[in-house]
Amino acid sequence: MNLERICEQACRITQEVAQFLKAELGKVDIGQIEHKQRNHLVSYVDQTAEKMLVEALQKLVPEAAFLAEEATVEYEEKEWQWIIDPLDGTTNFLHQLPFFSISIALQYQHKTVIGIVHEVNNNQTFWSYKGGAAYLNTQKIQVSATQTLEHSLLATGFPYYDFEQVDAYLQMLKPLILNTRGIRRMGSAALDLAYVAAGRFDGYFEYSLSPWDVAAGAFLVEQAGGRVSDFGGGADYLHGKEIVAGNPAIFEYLVSDTQQYFKK
């Protein structure tokens, strides 16, 4: 399997789907929005974009299964698997906030070997494949060199439908607000992770996430020299619904905090 070639072609596919997303921006009527659960929105745009991705990616790796957010294709257990989010940041998209992305990961035997996050509005593609470096378009990227919380800029995602751990979350936020350059809540987990990989954010943490939110971005962070874990410092961030990521120094600060505040 030529991962470099597949990654290159998958990047082009995301750019084609991005043109569809941009064309539909501002066109979704309120009656066309569905509520999968509280504040968890979806429209025909997500579903159509996913079908476009599935059709094109099936041709790249015919033997691969799909784990897709909108479940437009039935999941099967196979050695090769695409994990895709056709529109990460749906609420931003529906409110015409220009921060949303397409996220694609390819796994072999449950290990990610390709990660792509495409920022639609800026036409920026963050990508990497196993054995290669991490890139933003044609430029190599790496995580930041920030060594202290005092000089760090962090990202997170505020709870918007799963409030089970909101108290722990708020307790953790206070010292970070007081001891960092700031915390951003942008609304697309895939892009938050891509920004960590590119050194724009020094660290990131969030809970109540799904595999399609984090698979590609987490791979990018690791490929760019960063570290990723669940809140306990373990490896269950893909299906465990919680993630910490950052450059090596800031990661240590954040995972220490999540271990303290989010006790199992």
C-alpha positions as CSV (number, residue, x, y, z in Angstrom):
1,M,0.0,0.0,0.0
2,N,1.5,3.3,-1.1
3,L,0.5,5.6,1.8
4,E,2.2,8.7,0.3
5,R,0.1,8.3,-3.0
6,I,-3.1,7.6,-1.1
7,C,-2.6,10.6,1.2
8,E,-1.9,12.9,-1.7
9,Q,-5.1,11.7,-3.5
10,A,-7.2,11.9,-0.3
11,C,-6.0,15.5,0.2
12,R,-7.3,16.4,-3.3
13,I,-10.6,14.7,-2.4
14,T,-11.0,16.8,0.8
15,Q,-10.4,20.0,-1.3
16,E,-13.1,19.0,-3.7
17,V,-15.6,18.3,-0.9
18,A,-14.6,21.6,0.6
19,Q,-15.8,23.4,-2.5
20,F,-19.3,21.9,-1.9
21,L,-19.2,23.0,1.7
22,K,-18.3,26.5,0.8
23,A,-21.0,26.6,-1.8
24,E,-23.7,25.6,0.7
25,L,-22.5,28.1,3.4
26,G,-25.5,30.2,4.4
27,K,-28.0,28.2,2.4
28,V,-29.3,25.8,5.1
29,D,-32.8,26.7,6.2
30,I,-33.7,26.1,9.9
31,G,-36.2,23.5,8.8
32,Q,-33.4,21.5,7.2
33,I,-31.5,21.1,10.5
34,E,-31.9,17.9,12.5
35,H,-31.1,17.5,16.2
36,K,-29.4,14.1,16.8
37,Q,-29.4,15.1,20.5
38,R,-29.3,18.3,22.5
39,N,-27.2,20.9,20.6
40,H,-25.8,18.1,18.3
41,L,-26.9,19.3,14.9
42,V,-26.8,17.9,11.4
43,S,-28.0,18.9,8.0
44,Y,-28.1,17.7,4.4
45,V,-24.7,19.3,4.0
46,D,-23.0,16.9,6.5
47,Q,-24.8,13.9,4.9
48,T,-24.1,14.9,1.3
49,A,-20.4,15.7,2.0
50,E,-20.0,12.3,3.8
51,K,-21.4,10.5,0.8
52,M,-19.0,12.3,-1.5
53,L,-16.1,11.3,0.7
54,V,-17.1,7.7,1.0
55,E,-17.6,7.3,-2.8
56,A,-14.2,8.8,-3.6
57,L,-12.3,7.1,-0.8
58,Q,-13.7,3.7,-1.6
59,K,-12.0,3.9,-5.0
60,L,-8.7,4.7,-3.3
61,V,-8.7,1.7,-0.9
62,P,-11.5,-0.7,-2.0
63,E,-10.8,-3.1,0.8
64,A,-11.3,-0.4,3.6
65,A,-14.3,-0.1,5.8
66,F,-15.7,3.2,7.1
67,L,-16.4,4.6,10.5
68,A,-18.3,7.8,9.6
69,E,-20.1,10.3,11.8
70,E,-23.3,10.5,9.8
71,A,-23.4,6.7,9.3
72,T,-24.2,7.0,5.6
73,V,-22.4,3.7,5.1
74,E,-22.7,0.7,7.3
75,Y,-19.7,-0.1,9.5
76,E,-17.8,-3.3,9.0
77,E,-14.8,-4.7,10.9
78,K,-11.8,-4.8,8.5
79,E,-8.0,-4.5,8.6
80,W,-8.2,-1.1,6.7
81,Q,-10.6,1.5,7.9
82,W,-11.3,5.1,7.1
83,I,-12.5,7.3,10.0
84,I,-14.2,10.4,8.6
85,D,-16.0,13.5,9.7
86,P,-17.3,15.4,6.7
87,L,-18.0,18.6,8.6
88,D,-16.3,19.0,12.0
89,G,-17.8,22.2,13.4
90,T,-21.3,21.9,12.1
91,T,-22.7,24.5,14.5
92,N,-20.1,27.0,13.3
93,F,-21.1,26.2,9.7
94,L,-24.8,26.7,10.4
95,H,-24.1,30.0,12.1
96,Q,-21.7,31.0,9.3
97,L,-18.7,31.1,11.6
98,P,-15.7,30.4,9.4
99,F,-14.0,27.7,11.5
100,F,-14.9,24.2,10.4
101,S,-13.1,21.4,8.7
102,I,-13.0,18.0,7.0
103,S,-11.3,15.2,9.0
104,I,-10.0,12.0,7.4
105,A,-7.9,9.2,9.0
106,L,-6.9,5.9,7.5
107,Q,-6.1,3.0,9.9
108,Y,-4.5,-0.3,9.4
109,Q,-5.1,-2.9,12.1
110,H,-6.5,-0.1,14.4
111,K,-3.4,2.0,14.0
112,T,-3.6,5.4,12.2
113,V,-1.4,5.6,9.1
114,I,-2.8,8.7,7.4
115,G,-4.3,11.8,8.9
116,I,-5.8,14.8,7.0
117,V,-7.5,17.8,8.4
118,H,-8.7,20.4,5.8
119,E,-9.6,23.9,7.0
120,V,-12.3,24.8,4.5
121,N,-12.3,28.6,4.6
122,N,-8.6,29.2,4.6
123,N,-7.9,26.3,2.1
124,Q,-5.3,24.9,4.5
125,T,-4.6,21.2,4.5
126,F,-2.8,19.6,7.4
127,W,-1.6,16.1,6.5
128,S,0.8,13.3,7.2
129,Y,1.3,9.6,6.6
130,K,3.2,7.0,8.5
131,G,6.9,7.2,7.6
132,G,6.6,10.8,6.5
133,A,6.7,14.3,8.1
134,A,3.7,16.5,9.0
135,Y,2.7,19.3,6.6
136,L,0.5,22.3,6.3
137,N,0.0,22.4,2.5
138,T,3.6,22.2,1.3
139,Q,5.4,23.4,4.5
140,K,6.6,21.0,7.2
141,I,5.1,21.7,10.6
142,Q,6.0,20.8,14.1
143,V,4.6,21.4,17.6
144,S,5.7,24.6,19.4
145,A,8.8,24.8,21.6
146,T,6.9,26.6,24.5
147,Q,8.1,25.2,27.8
148,T,5.9,26.9,30.4
149,L,2.2,27.4,31.0
150,E,2.8,31.1,31.5
151,H,3.8,31.4,27.8
152,S,1.3,28.9,26.4
153,L,-1.9,29.4,24.4
154,L,-4.3,26.6,24.9
155,A,-7.5,25.3,23.2
156,T,-10.4,23.4,24.5
157,G,-14.1,22.7,23.9
158,F,-16.8,23.8,26.3
159,P,-19.4,21.1,27.1
160,Y,-22.5,21.6,25.0
161,Y,-24.5,18.5,25.4
162,D,-22.7,16.2,27.9
163,F,-22.6,18.0,31.2
164,E,-21.7,15.0,33.4
165,Q,-18.2,16.4,34.2
166,V,-18.9,20.1,33.9
167,D,-17.9,20.8,37.5
168,A,-14.5,19.2,37.1
169,Y,-14.0,21.0,33.8
170,L,-14.8,24.4,35.4
171,Q,-12.4,23.7,38.3
172,M,-9.6,22.9,35.9
173,L,-10.2,26.0,33.8
174,K,-9.6,28.5,36.6
175,P,-5.9,27.9,37.2
176,L,-5.3,27.7,33.5
177,I,-7.1,31.0,32.9
178,L,-4.9,32.6,35.6
179,N,-1.6,31.0,34.5
180,T,-1.6,31.0,30.7
181,R,-1.8,33.5,27.8
182,G,-5.3,32.4,27.2
183,I,-7.7,29.6,26.3
184,R,-9.5,29.4,23.0
185,R,-12.7,27.5,22.2
186,M,-12.9,27.4,18.4
187,G,-15.6,24.8,17.8
188,S,-13.7,22.1,15.7
189,A,-11.7,19.5,17.6
190,A,-10.0,18.3,14.4
191,L,-8.8,21.8,13.7
192,D,-7.7,22.4,17.4
193,L,-5.5,19.3,17.1
194,A,-4.2,20.4,13.7
195,Y,-3.3,23.8,15.2
196,V,-1.4,22.0,18.0
197,A,0.5,20.1,15.3
198,A,1.4,23.3,13.5
199,G,2.5,25.0,16.7
200,R,-0.4,27.6,16.8
201,F,-1.7,26.1,20.0
202,D,0.6,24.7,22.6
203,G,-1.9,22.3,24.1
204,Y,-5.5,21.1,23.9
205,F,-7.9,19.1,26.0
206,E,-11.6,18.1,25.7
207,Y,-14.0,15.5,26.7
208,S,-17.1,13.9,25.2
209,L,-15.6,13.4,21.8
210,S,-15.9,10.7,19.1
211,P,-13.3,8.9,17.0
212,W,-14.0,10.9,13.9
213,D,-13.4,14.1,15.9
214,V,-9.8,13.2,16.9
215,A,-8.4,10.4,14.8
216,A,-6.7,12.5,12.1
217,G,-5.7,15.4,14.4
218,A,-4.2,13.2,17.1
219,F,-2.1,11.5,14.4
220,L,-0.9,14.9,13.1
221,V,0.1,16.0,16.6
222,E,2.2,12.8,17.1
223,Q,3.7,13.1,13.6
224,A,4.7,16.7,14.4
225,G,6.6,15.7,17.5
226,G,3.8,16.2,20.1
227,R,2.1,13.8,22.6
228,V,-1.5,12.6,22.9
229,S,-3.3,10.7,25.6
230,D,-6.6,10.3,27.4
231,F,-7.2,12.2,30.7
232,G,-5.5,9.5,32.7
233,G,-2.3,9.6,30.6
234,G,-3.2,6.4,28.8
235,A,-3.8,5.5,25.1
236,D,-7.6,5.4,25.1
237,Y,-8.2,8.8,23.5
238,L,-9.8,7.5,20.3
239,H,-12.8,5.7,21.7
240,G,-12.5,6.9,25.3
241,K,-14.2,10.2,24.6
242,E,-11.4,12.4,26.1
243,I,-8.1,13.7,24.9
244,V,-5.1,15.7,25.9
245,A,-2.6,16.9,23.3
246,G,0.3,19.2,23.2
247,N,4.0,19.8,22.7
248,P,5.9,17.5,25.2
249,A,6.3,20.1,27.9
250,I,2.8,21.6,27.9
251,F,1.3,18.1,27.5
252,E,2.8,17.1,30.9
253,Y,1.2,20.1,32.6
254,L,-2.2,19.3,31.1
255,V,-2.3,15.6,31.7
256,S,-1.2,16.3,35.3
257,D,-4.2,18.6,35.6
258,T,-6.7,16.2,33.9
259,Q,-5.5,13.4,36.2
260,Q,-6.2,15.7,39.2
261,Y,-9.6,17.1,38.3
262,F,-11.1,14.3,36.2
263,K,-10.8,11.4,38.6
264,K,-12.4,8.2,37.5
